[in-house]
Amino acid sequence: MKEKIPDYHALIVRSQTKVTAEALEPAKQLKVIARAGVGVDNVDIPAATRRGIVVCNSPGGNTLAATEHTWALLLALSRNVPRAEASLRQGEWKRSQFVGVELYGKTLGVVGLGKIGSEVARRGLAFGMKVLAHDPFISVEQAQRLGVSLAELPDLLAQSDYVTLHLPLTKSTQQLINAETLALCKTGMRLINCSRGGVVDEAALAEALKNGQLAGAACDVFENEPPEGSPLLGAPNAILTPHLGASTKEAQVKVAVDVAEQVLEVLRDRPARSAVNAMGFAPELLELLGPYLELAEKIGSMHSQLLEGQLTEAELTYSGDLADTETAPLTMAFLKGLLGRSQEEPINMVNARLVADSLGLQVKETKTSAAQDYASLLSARVRTGKEEHLIAGTLFGKKEGRIVRFDDYPVDFAPSGPMLFALHYDRPGVIGAVGTLLGSNKINIAAMHVGRHRPGDFALMVLAVDSPISASLIKKIDEVEHIVSSRLVEV
């Protein structure tokens, strides 16, 4: 992979491919790593984030597959299905040895109440079970809506007849189920793990099965896969499957389509809906914010070209209807535009905030229902050690981005292509002189707007042109009588 990855912009992997910091070192063009599945512990996310690489997964594509496999294992464990089937194939008929237990009236403990855990809990209720759940990120109200009761982990382990794990593998969940926590379990409890192998201490689990603390365990995932030498391979009353949680025909199609769509979105410079190192957003939110994302980035880019000095502060104000929406992606898009031209590393919505923090740039966000004469308004005031500017924009017709204020000047222009910003005294002939200079250099003016407060006072001229203006021509424009300063901006 290290040899091939320099040529690629996207990488799609399953669980076995290890995307390490070393593997990413030569990935100069890589923009996105997509994990076709849920767990991303095989990807060095901090290393990817530092490089501005989006890491996304498919958390919903295999939800039903993993949920149903959890119940397949739980039911097989309850009715001794694998051992009974193996016995029958050997010509035995030992019904009395395989007496099972019913689920009705039993207590199911669900550790991790995310997408899969919630679906498992719903099916537990359908079986007539009492469902306890442990998840520090779930509110009591959310649990009540689902019909389950929240409990601390020790209480859940002590009360549950079955415990099923649905956790990511993190520092806090590494070997969460160990000798100490297993000792808290209700005697005869049955454990099911279809999440990540590392959340269980396999040696401790094998010992709990041998000494009778647990009546059984079913594991679809292991610390090392394949689990060569695992103590679980010789443990009694254990059902082991080779990581089949997502292995249904339907789930394979769902996760493949899901990550392919997200890769395309990232390559089109749009946010991935299930990014794990950047914000993921619902499709309807992205559709709503889409034109504003482009506008925010352009406002940031204009600031970067108009300001001189070290950036110190960026203050973003979201007014009107924007104040009622999730604006975090707009801030990231703005920072991408603001910082993109000044940094050697690629800046995108993944690492923009990280880079801003490293530069000591203070980013402030405020929201207000008042938007003056507009339904929505996005305003950005940026300060450096030398100066500051305010640029505000909105949408016309819900799609066309327009700049409607620059500093104290009311303006109205579409931020597109090369543009000349010229601050000048409002005197007759100034605009004509600039136009003559541009024409004599074969530069066509596509659009023009002038903002002013009073006749004869300062005015701001914004000219959209069809081709860039050279530095030498900018210097000549600065020499035109009554011109205070001029600057070329390209967006």
C-alpha positions as CSV (number, residue, x, y, z in Angstrom):
1,M,0.0,0.0,0.0
2,K,2.8,2.4,0.8
3,E,4.1,2.0,-2.8
4,K,0.7,2.5,-4.4
5,I,-0.9,5.1,-2.2
6,P,0.9,8.2,-3.5
7,D,-1.1,8.1,-6.7
8,Y,-4.5,7.9,-5.1
9,H,-7.0,10.5,-3.8
10,A,-9.3,8.0,-1.9
11,L,-8.8,4.7,0.0
12,I,-11.6,2.3,0.9
13,V,-10.8,-0.4,3.4
14,R,-12.5,-3.1,5.5
15,S,-11.4,-4.1,9.0
16,Q,-8.2,-6.0,8.1
17,T,-6.3,-3.3,6.3
18,K,-4.1,-1.3,8.8
19,V,-3.9,2.4,7.8
20,T,-1.0,3.5,10.0
21,A,0.8,6.9,10.3
22,E,3.7,5.3,8.4
23,A,1.4,4.1,5.6
24,L,0.0,7.7,5.3
25,E,3.5,9.3,5.1
26,P,3.7,9.1,1.3
27,A,-0.1,9.8,0.7
28,K,0.4,13.3,-0.6
29,Q,-2.8,13.3,-2.6
30,L,-5.1,11.3,-0.3
31,K,-8.3,13.2,0.6
32,V,-10.4,10.5,2.2
33,I,-10.2,7.1,3.9
34,A,-13.5,5.2,3.9
35,R,-14.1,2.2,6.2
36,A,-16.7,-0.1,4.7
37,G,-18.2,-0.9,8.1
38,V,-18.4,0.6,11.6
39,G,-15.2,0.2,13.5
40,V,-12.3,2.4,12.6
41,D,-9.6,1.2,15.1
42,N,-7.6,0.0,12.1
43,V,-7.1,3.6,11.0
44,D,-4.7,6.1,12.7
45,I,-7.3,8.9,12.9
46,P,-5.0,11.5,14.5
47,A,-2.4,11.0,11.7
48,A,-5.1,11.3,9.1
49,T,-6.5,14.4,10.7
50,R,-3.2,16.2,10.8
51,R,-2.9,15.6,7.1
52,G,-6.4,16.9,6.4
53,I,-7.7,13.5,5.4
54,V,-11.3,12.7,6.0
55,V,-12.0,9.4,7.7
56,C,-15.5,8.1,7.3
57,N,-17.3,4.9,8.0
58,S,-20.7,3.4,7.5
59,P,-22.3,3.2,10.9
60,G,-25.8,2.4,9.7
61,G,-25.2,0.1,6.8
62,N,-24.8,-3.0,8.8
63,T,-27.0,-2.1,11.8
64,L,-29.6,-4.7,11.1
65,A,-27.1,-7.4,10.2
66,A,-25.2,-6.9,13.4
67,T,-28.4,-6.7,15.4
68,E,-29.7,-9.9,14.0
69,H,-26.4,-11.8,14.5
70,T,-26.4,-10.7,18.1
71,W,-29.8,-12.3,18.5
72,A,-28.7,-15.4,16.5
73,L,-25.9,-15.9,19.0
74,L,-28.1,-15.1,22.1
75,L,-30.7,-17.6,21.0
76,A,-28.2,-20.2,20.1
77,L,-26.6,-19.8,23.5
78,S,-29.9,-20.0,25.3
79,R,-30.9,-23.3,23.5
80,N,-27.5,-24.9,23.1
81,V,-28.0,-25.0,19.4
82,P,-24.3,-25.6,18.2
83,R,-23.6,-28.4,20.8
84,A,-26.9,-30.1,20.2
85,E,-26.5,-30.0,16.4
86,A,-22.9,-31.4,16.7
87,S,-24.1,-34.2,19.1
88,L,-26.9,-35.2,16.7
89,R,-24.5,-35.4,13.8
90,Q,-22.4,-37.9,15.8
91,G,-25.5,-40.2,16.0
92,E,-26.4,-39.1,19.6
93,W,-29.9,-38.3,20.9
94,K,-29.2,-36.6,24.3
95,R,-32.1,-34.3,24.7
96,S,-31.7,-34.1,28.5
97,Q,-28.2,-32.7,28.1
98,F,-29.3,-29.7,26.1
99,V,-32.1,-28.2,28.2
100,G,-32.2,-24.5,27.5
101,V,-33.6,-21.4,29.1
102,E,-36.4,-19.0,28.0
103,L,-35.9,-15.3,27.4
104,Y,-39.3,-14.2,28.6
105,G,-39.1,-12.4,31.9
106,K,-35.2,-12.4,31.9
107,T,-33.1,-9.2,32.2
108,L,-31.1,-8.1,29.2
109,G,-28.2,-5.7,29.8
110,V,-27.1,-3.7,26.8
111,V,-23.8,-2.0,27.1
112,G,-23.6,0.8,24.5
113,L,-26.9,2.2,23.3
114,G,-25.9,3.4,19.9
115,K,-27.6,2.4,16.6
116,I,-27.0,-1.3,17.0
117,G,-27.5,-1.4,20.8
118,S,-30.8,0.4,20.4
119,E,-32.0,-2.1,17.9
120,V,-30.9,-5.0,20.1
121,A,-32.8,-3.4,23.0
122,R,-36.0,-3.1,20.9
123,R,-35.9,-6.8,20.1
124,G,-35.3,-7.6,23.7
125,L,-38.5,-5.8,24.7
126,A,-40.3,-7.7,21.9
127,F,-39.2,-11.0,23.6
128,G,-40.8,-9.8,26.9
129,M,-37.4,-9.1,28.5
130,K,-36.6,-6.3,31.0
131,V,-33.9,-4.2,29.4
132,L,-31.2,-2.3,31.3
133,A,-28.7,-0.2,29.4
134,H,-25.4,1.5,30.3
135,D,-24.2,4.4,28.1
136,P,-22.8,7.6,29.6
137,F,-23.8,9.5,26.5
138,I,-27.5,8.7,26.5
139,S,-29.9,10.8,28.5
140,V,-32.6,9.4,30.8
141,E,-35.2,10.8,28.4
142,Q,-33.7,9.0,25.4
143,A,-33.7,5.7,27.3
144,Q,-37.3,6.2,28.4
145,R,-38.4,6.9,24.8
146,L,-36.8,3.5,23.9
147,G,-38.4,1.8,26.8
148,V,-35.3,0.8,28.7
149,S,-33.8,1.8,32.1
150,L,-30.3,3.2,32.5
151,A,-28.0,1.7,35.0
152,E,-24.3,2.0,36.1
153,L,-22.2,-0.8,34.8
154,P,-21.7,-2.7,38.1
155,D,-25.5,-2.6,38.7
156,L,-26.2,-3.8,35.1
157,L,-23.8,-6.7,35.5
158,A,-25.2,-7.7,38.8
159,Q,-28.8,-7.8,37.6
160,S,-28.6,-9.1,34.1
161,D,-29.2,-12.6,32.9
162,Y,-27.7,-11.7,29.5
163,V,-25.2,-8.9,28.7
164,T,-24.5,-7.8,25.1
165,L,-21.7,-5.4,24.2
166,H,-22.0,-2.7,21.5
167,L,-19.0,-0.5,22.1
168,P,-16.3,1.1,20.1
169,L,-12.7,0.2,21.0
170,T,-11.2,3.2,22.8
171,K,-8.9,3.7,25.7
172,S,-11.8,3.8,28.1
173,T,-13.4,0.6,26.7
174,Q,-10.2,-1.5,26.3
175,Q,-10.8,-4.7,28.3
176,L,-13.8,-3.2,30.0
177,I,-14.9,-6.7,30.6
178,N,-12.1,-8.2,32.7
179,A,-11.6,-10.3,35.8
180,E,-12.8,-7.5,38.1
181,T,-16.0,-6.7,36.2
182,L,-16.7,-10.4,35.5
183,A,-16.7,-11.0,39.3
184,L,-19.5,-8.5,39.6
185,C,-21.7,-10.5,37.1
186,K,-24.8,-12.4,38.2
187,T,-23.9,-16.0,38.5
188,G,-25.0,-17.9,35.4
189,M,-25.1,-14.8,33.3
190,R,-24.5,-15.2,29.5
191,L,-22.3,-12.7,27.6
192,I,-22.5,-11.8,23.9
193,N,-19.9,-9.7,22.1
194,C,-20.5,-8.5,18.6
195,S,-18.7,-5.2,18.9
196,R,-14.9,-5.2,19.1
197,G,-12.7,-7.9,20.4
198,G,-10.5,-5.7,22.5
199,V,-13.3,-4.7,24.9
200,V,-13.1,-8.2,26.5
201,D,-10.1,-9.8,28.3
202,E,-10.3,-13.2,26.7
203,A,-8.3,-15.0,29.3
204,A,-10.5,-13.7,32.1
205,L,-13.7,-14.6,30.1
206,A,-12.4,-18.1,29.5
207,E,-11.7,-18.5,33.3
208,A,-15.2,-17.2,34.2
209,L,-16.7,-19.9,31.9
210,K,-14.5,-22.6,33.4
211,N,-15.3,-21.8,37.0
212,G,-19.0,-21.4,36.4
213,Q,-19.4,-17.7,37.1
214,L,-20.8,-17.4,33.6
215,A,-23.2,-20.0,32.0
216,G,-22.0,-19.2,28.5
217,A,-20.5,-16.7,26.1
218,A,-20.9,-16.0,22.4
219,C,-18.2,-14.0,20.6
220,D,-18.1,-12.8,17.0
221,V,-15.0,-10.6,17.5
222,F,-11.6,-11.2,19.1
223,E,-8.5,-9.3,20.3
224,N,-6.5,-10.9,17.4
225,E,-8.3,-12.0,14.2
226,P,-8.1,-14.9,13.4
227,P,-7.9,-15.8,17.2
228,E,-5.0,-18.2,17.0
229,G,-4.1,-19.3,20.5
230,S,-7.0,-17.5,22.2
231,P,-8.0,-19.1,25.5
232,L,-11.6,-18.9,24.3
233,L,-11.0,-21.6,21.7
234,G,-10.9,-24.2,24.6
235,A,-13.4,-22.6,26.9
236,P,-16.6,-24.5,27.7
237,N,-20.1,-23.2,26.7
238,A,-18.7,-20.8,24.2
239,I,-20.0,-20.1,20.7
240,L,-17.4,-18.5,18.4
241,T,-18.0,-17.1,14.9
242,P,-15.5,-15.5,12.6
243,H,-16.6,-11.8,12.7
244,L,-19.8,-12.4,10.8
245,G,-21.8,-9.5,12.3
246,A,-21.9,-7.5,9.0
247,S,-21.7,-10.5,6.7
248,T,-25.1,-10.5,5.1
249,K,-25.7,-9.9,1.4
250,E,-27.8,-6.9,2.2
251,A,-25.3,-5.3,4.6
252,Q,-22.5,-5.7,2.1
253,V,-24.4,-3.7,-0.5
254,K,-25.5,-1.1,2.0
255,V,-22.0,-0.3,3.3
256,A,-20.4,-0.4,-0.1
257,V,-22.9,2.1,-1.5
258,D,-22.7,4.2,1.6
259,V,-19.0,4.7,1.6
260,A,-18.8,5.1,-2.2
261,E,-21.3,8.0,-2.0
262,Q,-19.3,9.6,0.9
263,V,-16.0,9.3,-1.1
264,L,-17.7,11.1,-4.0
265,E,-18.9,13.8,-1.7
266,V,-15.5,14.4,-0.2
267,L,-13.9,14.5,-3.7
268,R,-16.5,17.1,-4.6
269,D,-15.3,19.2,-1.6
270,R,-18.5,18.5,0.4
271,P,-18.7,17.0,3.9
272,A,-19.0,13.3,4.4
273,R,-22.2,12.5,6.4
274,S,-20.4,9.9,8.6
275,A,-17.0,11.4,9.0
276,V,-15.4,10.3,12.3
277,N,-12.7,13.0,12.4
278,A,-14.9,15.8,11.1
279,M,-18.5,16.6,11.5
280,G,-21.0,14.4,9.8
281,F,-24.4,15.9,8.9
282,A,-27.7,14.6,7.7
283,P,-28.3,15.0,4.0
284,E,-31.1,17.4,4.5
285,L,-28.8,19.7,6.5
286,L,-26.2,19.6,3.8
287,E,-28.8,20.4,1.2
288,L,-29.9,23.4,3.2
289,L,-26.4,24.7,3.9
290,G,-24.9,23.8,0.5
291,P,-24.9,27.3,-1.0
292,Y,-23.9,28.9,2.3
293,L,-20.9,26.5,2.6
294,E,-19.6,27.9,-0.7
295,L,-20.3,31.5,0.3
296,A,-18.6,31.0,3.7
297,E,-15.5,29.6,2.1
298,K,-15.4,32.5,-0.4
299,I,-15.8,35.1,2.3
300,G,-12.8,33.5,4.2
301,S,-10.7,33.5,1.0
302,M,-11.5,37.2,0.3
303,H,-10.4,38.1,3.8
304,S,-7.1,36.2,3.4
305,Q,-6.3,38.2,0.3
306,L,-7.3,41.6,1.6
307,L,-5.8,41.6,5.0
308,E,-2.1,42.2,5.9
309,G,-0.4,41.0,9.1
310,Q,-0.7,38.0,11.4
311,L,-4.3,36.8,11.9
312,T,-5.4,37.2,15.5
313,E,-9.2,36.9,15.6
314,A,-12.2,35.8,13.4
315,E,-15.7,36.7,14.6
316,L,-18.6,35.1,12.8
317,T,-22.2,36.2,13.2
318,Y,-25.1,34.1,11.9
319,S,-28.2,36.1,11.6
320,G,-31.9,35.5,10.8
321,D,-32.8,32.0,9.7
322,L,-29.2,30.8,9.9
323,A,-29.3,31.3,13.6
324,D,-31.7,28.4,13.9
325,T,-29.5,25.9,12.0
326,E,-26.3,23.9,12.7
327,T,-23.7,26.4,11.7
328,A,-20.5,24.6,12.7
329,P,-19.9,23.4,9.1
330,L,-20.1,27.0,7.9
331,T,-17.4,28.0,10.4
332,M,-15.2,25.2,9.1
333,A,-15.8,26.2,5.5
334,F,-14.9,29.8,6.4
335,L,-11.7,28.8,8.1
336,K,-10.8,26.6,5.1
337,G,-11.1,29.7,2.8
338,L,-9.3,31.9,5.3
339,L,-6.3,29.7,5.9
340,G,-6.1,27.8,2.6
341,R,-3.8,30.2,0.8
342,S,-1.3,30.7,3.7
343,Q,-0.4,27.2,4.7
344,E,1.8,24.6,3.1
345,E,-0.4,21.7,4.2
346,P,-3.8,21.3,2.6
347,I,-6.6,22.9,4.6
348,N,-10.1,21.4,4.6
349,M,-13.0,21.0,6.9
350,V,-11.2,18.2,8.7
351,N,-8.2,20.1,9.9
352,A,-9.2,23.8,9.6
353,R,-10.0,24.2,13.3
354,L,-6.9,22.3,14.3
355,V,-4.7,24.6,12.1
356,A,-6.5,27.7,13.4
357,D,-5.8,26.7,17.0
358,S,-2.1,26.0,16.2
359,L,-1.8,29.5,14.7
360,G,-3.3,31.1,17.8
361,L,-6.3,32.4,15.8
362,Q,-9.3,33.0,18.1
363,V,-12.6,32.0,16.5
364,K,-15.8,33.4,17.9
365,E,-19.3,32.6,16.8
366,T,-22.5,34.4,17.7
367,K,-26.1,34.0,16.6
368,T,-28.9,36.5,16.4
369,S,-32.5,36.5,15.1
370,A,-32.1,40.0,13.6
371,A,-30.7,40.0,10.0
372,Q,-31.5,43.6,9.0
373,D,-33.0,43.5,5.5
374,Y,-32.3,39.9,4.8
375,A,-33.8,36.5,5.7
376,S,-30.3,35.3,6.6
377,L,-26.9,36.9,6.9
378,L,-23.4,35.5,7.4
379,S,-21.0,38.2,8.7
380,A,-17.3,37.7,9.2
381,R,-15.0,40.2,10.9
382,V,-11.4,39.3,10.8
383,R,-8.6,41.1,12.6
384,T,-4.8,41.0,12.2
385,G,-2.1,42.8,14.1
386,K,-2.4,45.7,11.5
387,E,-6.0,46.0,10.4
388,E,-9.5,44.4,10.2
389,H,-12.3,43.9,7.7
390,L,-15.9,43.0,7.8
391,I,-17.5,41.0,4.9
392,A,-21.2,40.0,5.0
393,G,-23.0,37.8,2.5
394,T,-26.4,36.2,1.9
395,L,-28.2,34.2,-0.7
396,F,-30.4,35.6,-3.5
397,G,-33.0,33.0,-4.6
398,K,-31.6,30.5,-2.1
399,K,-28.7,29.6,-4.4
400,E,-26.7,32.7,-5.5
401,G,-24.2,33.9,-3.0
402,R,-23.9,37.7,-2.8
403,I,-21.7,40.0,-0.8
404,V,-23.9,42.8,0.6
405,R,-21.5,44.6,3.0
406,F,-17.8,45.3,3.0
407,D,-16.7,47.2,6.2
408,D,-19.1,50.1,6.4
409,Y,-20.0,50.1,2.7
410,P,-23.3,48.6,1.4
411,V,-22.4,46.6,-1.7
412,D,-24.0,44.0,-3.9
413,F,-21.9,41.7,-6.0
414,A,-21.4,37.9,-6.7
415,P,-18.0,36.7,-5.3
416,S,-16.7,35.0,-8.4
417,G,-13.4,35.0,-10.4
418,P,-10.9,37.8,-10.3
419,M,-12.1,41.0,-8.7
420,L,-10.5,44.4,-8.2
421,F,-11.2,46.1,-4.8
422,A,-10.3,49.8,-5.0
423,L,-10.9,52.3,-2.1
424,H,-11.1,55.8,-3.5
425,Y,-12.4,59.3,-3.0
426,D,-15.7,59.7,-4.8
427,R,-14.7,62.0,-7.5
428,P,-15.7,62.3,-11.2
429,G,-13.5,60.4,-13.6
430,V,-11.9,57.9,-11.1
431,I,-13.9,54.9,-12.3
432,G,-13.3,55.9,-16.0
433,A,-9.6,56.2,-15.4
434,V,-9.4,52.7,-13.9
435,G,-11.5,51.3,-16.7
436,T,-9.3,52.9,-19.3
437,L,-6.2,51.3,-17.7
438,L,-7.8,47.9,-17.7
439,G,-9.0,48.3,-21.3
440,S,-5.6,49.3,-22.6
441,N,-4.2,46.1,-21.0
442,K,-7.0,44.0,-22.7
443,I,-8.7,43.2,-19.4
444,N,-12.5,43.2,-19.8
445,I,-14.8,44.3,-17.0
446,A,-17.6,41.8,-16.4
447,A,-19.5,43.6,-13.6
448,M,-19.1,46.7,-11.5
449,H,-20.4,47.9,-8.2
450,V,-19.7,51.0,-6.1
451,G,-20.6,51.4,-2.5
452,R,-20.5,54.8,-0.8
453,H,-22.1,56.7,2.1
454,R,-22.4,60.2,0.7
455,P,-21.4,61.9,-2.6
456,G,-17.8,63.1,-2.5
457,D,-16.9,60.9,0.5
458,F,-14.9,57.7,0.4
459,A,-16.2,55.0,-1.9
460,L,-15.4,51.3,-2.6
461,M,-15.2,50.2,-6.2
462,V,-15.5,46.4,-6.9
463,L,-14.8,45.4,-10.5
464,A,-15.3,41.7,-11.6
465,V,-12.9,41.1,-14.5
466,D,-12.4,38.3,-17.0
467,S,-8.7,37.8,-16.4
468,P,-6.2,38.4,-13.6
469,I,-4.6,41.8,-13.1
470,S,-0.8,41.8,-12.9
471,A,1.1,43.4,-9.9
472,S,2.5,46.0,-12.2
473,L,-0.9,47.1,-13.4
474,I,-2.2,47.2,-9.8
475,K,0.7,49.6,-9.1
476,K,-0.5,51.8,-12.0
477,I,-4.0,51.7,-10.6
478,D,-2.8,52.8,-7.2
479,E,-1.2,55.9,-9.0
480,V,-4.5,57.0,-10.4
481,E,-5.6,60.3,-8.8
482,H,-8.0,59.8,-5.9
483,I,-7.3,56.1,-5.6
484,V,-6.4,55.3,-1.9
485,S,-5.5,51.6,-2.4
486,S,-6.4,48.7,-4.6
487,R,-6.1,44.9,-4.3
488,L,-6.8,41.9,-6.6
489,V,-8.9,39.2,-5.1
490,E,-9.6,35.8,-6.8
491,V,-12.3,33.5,-5.5
